[in-house]
Amino acid sequence: MRGNPATTESALAAQAEALDVIFREYARIAALNTDICSVQTYMRFALKAQTQCRVTIETWNGQEPRAQRPSPNPPRTSSLALARRRI
């Protein structure tokens, strides 16, 4: 798979499609549940599949996955966190 870009591209396309199907199925199951624990569990799985699908598509497009890119706006420490440090 390393030497053939066409094979790599088709594998990434298939992976993205499979992850999208997994996302939609878990989201559908979550919507049908009434138990909050089940809804949270299925949505957590769905969102993990969606995130992995995004990373796969970014890889397929030759972009660096978002988690590895430097943040344009580094997170600031909240005033609540500063207040806790003072205590």
N, C-alpha and C positions, 0 to 999 in steps of 0.2 A: 504494500500500500504506500510505502514511503516514496518509491521511485516513480509512481504513476499518478500524476495530478488528477486525471479523470476518475481513477478508482477512489482516490481520497475525497474528491468532490461528491461522488455518488454516495459514499459511505456517510459523509457529513449530512447530506440531504436526507438520507434515510433515517439517520439518528434524529435530526430535527423534526421530521414528520412523526416518528414514533413518540418522541417526547411531547409533541403537541397533542397527539391522541391520548396519551396518559394524562396530561393536564385536563383536557376536556372531560374525560371519563371520571376522574376524581372530583372535579368541580360539579359534575352532574350528580354523582353519588352524594356529595355533601349537601347539595340543594334538596335532595329527597329526604334527608335525615332530619329528625326533630330533636335528637339528643345532642346537646351542645358539645359534649366531648367528642362525639363522632364527627360532627361538623368541623370542629377545629382540627382533628386528626386528618380527615380527608382533604381539607383545604391546605394544611401544611404540606402534605404530599403533592397536591396540585401545584402549589406555588414553587416547591422545589423543582418539579419537572419543568415548569415555565422558566425558571431561572436558568436551569441547565440548557434548555432549548435556546435561550438568548445567547448564552456563552457559545453554544455550538454554531449558531448563525454568525456570531462575530468572528469565530475562528474560520468559518467557511468563507467569509468576506475578507479575510486577511487582516482583520482588526485585532488589536490587543484586547483581551477580555477586560471588561470594566473593573473587575476586582483588582487587576494588576496595574491599571492606570493610576497615576497620581491624581489626587482630588484637586480640582481647581480652587475650591474653597475649603481649606482645612477646618475641621470641626472646632468650634470654640467651646471652652469650658463654660457650662451654665453657671448662673449666679447661685443656684441651689448647691451645685457641687462645690463651689468656692466657700459657701457658708458652712457646709459640712466639714471642710478641711479646717476651718477656723475653730471648730468645736473641739 
